[in-house]
Amino acid sequence: MDYANRKRPPQRKPRSASKGKKQAPQRQVPWGIVVLAIILVIALIAGLRFIAGGNPEAPLQSTQDVPASTPEMQAEPMPEKPEERWQYIEELENLEVEVDVPERELGPPKLMQCGSFRQRADAERLKAAIAMQGLESEIYPSNGGTWYRVVLGPYETKRAAEADRHTLQRASIHGCQIWNWNL
């Protein structure tokens, strides 16, 4: 069947009461089903009350007998607080813990390169943007003056270099790499 060239079926005209045509008879509600639904709802409510504990109007019965308050009972003192049988509480208060932390080995100094440019003007522009963030950088020519590297550092630890790199990333200066370099 060719669905692309198929024509739409003609639209039906709505029936109106003014043309004298008969309207479809209205469906009547079967009263037997309504009565059955009401009986089921009442049975459900009665079943829930039965599960919940029976008659809600009945007085609550207590399973424990509460003794009456007498003057003799009020005169009895409270029992003494028993001694603690644990001694570690006092022992731990005066105990000192010694932790042996090995010294961190410092590797070679870290340098952070933030750019490498063929034109010195581009390197100067990046150096100025880094200076606006309060950091000091240097421009080092490499390969006989063919490339100009923008380098920060030296840093003693990688953590210090990472802190400066995050500062530069917040200023939208991306691409800085941390290296173990010796210039």
C-alpha positions, 0 to 999 in steps of 0.5 A: 500500500502506498502511504505517501500518495494516500488521500485523507479520508473525508471528515465526518460532520458533527451531528446536531440536535437542530436537524431533527435527528435522534440523539443517542439514548443516555446510559443508565447507571446500574444501581446493583453495581452502586449498591455493591460498591457501597457494601464493599466500602463499608466492609473494608472500613469494618475490616480495618477497624477490626484489625486496628483493635476492635471497637474504637468507643471501648475504653482502653485496657491497660496490661500493667497495673499502676500502683497508687501513689502512697506517702511511703513510696515517696519517702524512699530515697533514690539508690546510690549511683554504682561505681564505674567498673571501667577504668580506661576513662581515667587511663585515657585522660592522661595518656599521650600518643606519639606518632612517628611521621617520616619526613617528606622527601623533597624532590627536585624543584618544580617549575610551572610552564604556562605557555610557549610562544614563537613571538616574544610579544605573545609571551609578554602578554601572558606574563602580564596576565599572570602578574595581574594575579599577583604571581611572578613569571619569567620568559626563557628563550629556548632552541636558540630564541625560536620559542619563548617559554613563560615559566613560574617557580621554582617551587619546593613542593608540588602542592605550592605549584598546584596552589598557584595553578588553581589561582591561574585557572580561576583567572581563566589561564589554563594549560599550565604544566608542572615539571621537574625541570632544571633551567 
